Amino acid sequence: MWVTAPDGARLHVIDQGKGDPVLWLQGLNAPAAAWAVQLAHFSQTHRELAPDNRGVGQSDAPPGPYAARQLAGDALAVLDAAGVERAHVVGLSLGGAIAQELALEHPERVRSLALLSTFAAQPPRSRALLEAWRALYPIAIDDSQLRKAWELQAYCWLFTDRFWRSEANVRAALRFASSQPPQTAQGFVGQVDAALSHDARSRLGAVNAPTLVIHGAVDQLSPIENGEELAKLVYLAAASRNGVFRKKEPCAVHQHTVEIG
């Protein structure tokens, strides 16, 4: 499916399955195809909408800088084009920042929120890494050897030592990377700008959707403190508003985790 964003950018969207809709928002440098395993499973019971965020995959990569709020506007355009009034929203990393903005700006469209390995704002170490990547990627992408080196160092941040000890894991990751068209420098820099500029810390208390925060204990790129901060900002505000935590509608991801666990 193809969707036109408010500024005219064309967005490619995977649309599969039937049932309650789930909107899947990927992270920096990742196309919707990176959700392949999740989409194959959840499409058995839910309608899956997974856009290539602007700047990556088959979607347009207009000049930046991009902002998470702008990308949330793209996500809203996807829901509108799909005829979806309310959706479960799953956001990973940068996609989680987009999901936060969508829930804050258009709460009536978000049925539940799952925030995976994401952030309310970039901490200093992650900010320094992203700024370095922003400068290096446009150079690396134009040379085949440098591109391979880029992918290897990026995977060193994404995957644990245990993952790297499995040659099959590494081969599969590199095979997937080689199967995807390289992200343009303009798209990558625009997405990095969106990650660097996102700061919802003072606003997350206004999130009313049932929210599930999931974070890897040994995540090297987005440290677990990011998830702990998110949980406090969302859940403690809810407790303060209501006196106690309300029992809220579970999100689709959590329902399935329970059912298949």
C-alpha positions in Angstrom: 0.0 0.0 0.0 1.2 3.5 -0.8 0.2 6.5 1.4 0.9 10.2 0.8 2.1 12.2 3.8 0.9 15.7 4.6 3.9 17.2 2.8 3.5 15.0 -0.2 6.1 12.4 0.6 5.2 8.9 -0.5 5.2 6.2 2.1 5.3 2.5 1.5 3.2 0.4 3.9 2.9 -3.3 4.5 -0.8 -4.2 5.1 -1.6 -7.8 5.9 -4.0 -9.8 8.1 -7.4 -9.2 9.5 -8.8 -8.2 12.8 -8.0 -5.4 15.3 -5.4 -3.2 13.7 -1.8 -2.9 14.9 0.5 -0.2 13.7 4.2 -1.2 13.8 6.8 1.6 13.8 10.5 0.7 13.2 13.7 2.3 14.4 16.6 4.2 12.8 17.8 2.7 9.5 15.3 -0.1 9.6 12.6 -0.8 7.0 9.2 -2.3 7.8 10.6 -5.6 6.5 12.6 -5.9 9.7 9.2 -6.8 11.4 8.8 -9.8 9.2 8.8 -12.4 12.0 6.3 -10.4 14.1 4.0 -9.6 11.2 3.9 -13.3 10.2 2.8 -14.2 13.6 0.4 -11.4 14.6 -1.3 -11.3 11.1 -3.0 -14.6 12.0 -5.2 -12.7 14.4 -4.7 -8.9 13.7 -4.5 -6.5 10.8 -0.9 -5.4 10.5 0.1 -2.0 9.2 3.9 -1.4 9.0 5.2 1.6 7.2 8.7 2.2 6.0 9.3 5.5 7.9 10.2 8.4 5.7 13.9 8.2 4.8 14.2 4.4 4.7 13.0 1.4 2.7 10.8 2.2 -0.3 9.4 5.4 1.2 10.6 8.8 0.0 13.6 10.4 1.7 13.0 14.1 1.3 15.5 16.7 2.7 15.6 16.9 6.5 15.8 17.5 9.3 13.0 15.2 10.3 11.2 15.3 13.7 9.5 12.6 15.7 6.3 14.7 15.6 6.5 14.9 11.8 6.9 11.2 11.6 3.9 10.8 13.9 2.0 12.8 11.3 3.1 10.3 8.7 1.8 7.5 10.9 -1.5 9.3 11.3 -1.7 9.5 7.5 -1.2 5.7 7.3 -4.1 5.2 9.7 -6.3 7.5 7.7 -5.5 5.9 4.4 -6.1 2.4 5.9 -9.5 3.6 7.2 -8.4 2.8 10.8 -10.0 4.9 13.6 -8.0 3.4 16.5 -5.0 1.0 16.5 -2.7 -0.7 18.9 0.7 1.0 18.3 4.0 -0.7 18.7 7.2 1.4 18.4 10.8 0.3 18.6 13.6 2.7 19.3 13.0 5.8 17.0 9.6 4.2 16.3 8.9 4.4 20.0 9.5 8.1 19.9 7.1 8.4 17.0 4.6 6.3 18.9 4.9 8.6 21.9 4.2 11.7 19.7 1.2 10.0 18.1 -0.3 9.1 21.5 0.3 12.6 22.8 -1.0 14.5 19.7 -3.8 12.1 18.7 -4.8 10.1 21.8 -8.2 9.2 20.3 -6.4 7.2 17.6 -4.3 5.0 19.9 -5.9 2.0 21.5 -2.8 0.9 23.3 0.9 1.6 23.3 3.9 -0.7 23.4 7.2 1.1 23.7 10.2 -1.2 22.9 13.8 -0.3 23.7 13.0 3.4 23.2 13.6 6.7 25.0 11.9 9.8 26.2 15.0 11.8 25.3 18.5 10.9 24.3 21.0 10.4 27.2 24.5 11.9 26.7 26.3 8.7 25.6 23.6 7.8 23.0 23.6 11.4 21.8 27.3 11.3 21.2 27.1 8.0 19.2 24.2 9.3 17.1 26.1 12.5 16.3 29.1 10.4 15.2 27.0 8.2 13.1 25.4 11.3 11.5 28.8 12.5 10.3 30.2 9.1 9.3 27.3 7.4 7.5 27.3 9.7 4.4 30.9 8.8 3.9 30.6 5.1 4.5 27.6 4.5 2.3 29.5 5.5 -0.9 32.1 2.8 -0.6 31.3 -0.9 -0.6 34.1 -1.8 1.9 33.2 1.0 4.2 29.6 0.0 4.0 30.4 -3.5 5.2 32.5 -2.0 8.0 29.6 0.3 8.9 27.2 -2.6 9.1 29.6 -4.6 11.3 30.2 -1.8 13.8 26.5 -1.1 13.9 25.7 -4.7 14.7 28.3 -4.6 17.5 26.0 -2.0 19.1 22.8 -3.8 18.3 23.7 -7.4 19.3 25.2 -9.0 22.4 28.4 -11.0 22.7 26.2 -14.1 23.0 24.6 -13.3 19.7 28.0 -12.8 18.0 29.2 -16.2 19.2 26.7 -17.8 16.9 28.0 -17.7 13.3 24.5 -18.5 12.0 23.1 -15.4 13.8 25.7 -13.2 12.3 25.3 -14.6 8.8 21.5 -14.1 9.0 21.9 -10.5 10.1 24.3 -9.6 7.4 22.2 -11.5 4.8 19.2 -9.4 5.8 21.2 -6.2 5.6 22.5 -7.1 2.1 19.0 -7.8 0.9 17.8 -4.3 1.7 18.5 -1.2 -0.5 21.0 1.0 1.4 19.4 3.9 3.2 20.2 7.2 1.5 22.5 9.6 3.4 19.8 12.2 3.3 17.3 9.8 4.8 19.6 8.5 7.5 20.7 12.0 8.6 17.0 13.1 8.7 16.1 10.1 10.9 19.1 10.8 13.2 17.9 14.4 13.6 14.5 13.1 14.6 16.0 10.9 17.3 18.3 13.7 18.6 15.5 16.3 18.8 12.9 14.1 20.5 12.2 15.0 24.1 8.8 14.1 25.6 9.9 14.0 29.2 7.7 16.9 30.3 4.7 15.6 28.3 4.6 11.8 28.9 2.4 12.2 31.9 -0.4 13.1 29.6 -0.4 9.7 27.9 -3.7 8.0 28.6 -3.5 4.9 26.5 -2.8 1.5 28.1 1.0 1.4 27.9 3.5 -1.4 28.0 7.2 -0.6 28.3 9.6 -3.4 27.3 13.4 -2.9 27.4 16.4 -5.3 27.1 18.4 -5.5 30.3 21.7 -5.6 28.3 20.7 -3.2 25.5 23.9 -1.5 24.5 22.4 1.1 22.1 19.5 2.2 24.2 20.4 1.5 27.9 17.9 0.1 30.3 17.7 3.4 32.1 15.8 4.8 29.1 13.1 2.2 29.7 13.0 2.8 33.4 12.7 6.6 32.9 9.8 6.0 30.4 8.0 3.7 32.8 8.2 6.2 35.6 7.1 9.2 33.5 4.1 7.3 32.1 3.0 5.1 35.1 3.7 7.5 38.0 1.7 10.2 36.3 -1.2 7.8 35.8 -1.0 6.9 39.5 -1.0 10.5 40.5 -4.0 11.3 38.4 -6.1 8.4 39.6 -4.9 7.8 43.2 -4.1 4.2 42.2 -3.2 2.5 38.9 -6.3 1.9 36.9 -6.8 -1.5 35.3 -6.5 -0.6 31.6 -7.2 -2.5 28.4 -4.1 -4.7 27.6 -2.3 -4.0 24.4 -2.3 -6.5 21.6 1.4 -7.4 22.0 0.9 -8.1 25.7 -2.2 -10.2 25.1 -0.3 -12.4 22.7 2.7 -12.7 24.9 0.5 -14.0 27.6 -1.4 -16.4 25.3 1.6 -18.0 23.7 3.9 -17.8 26.8 
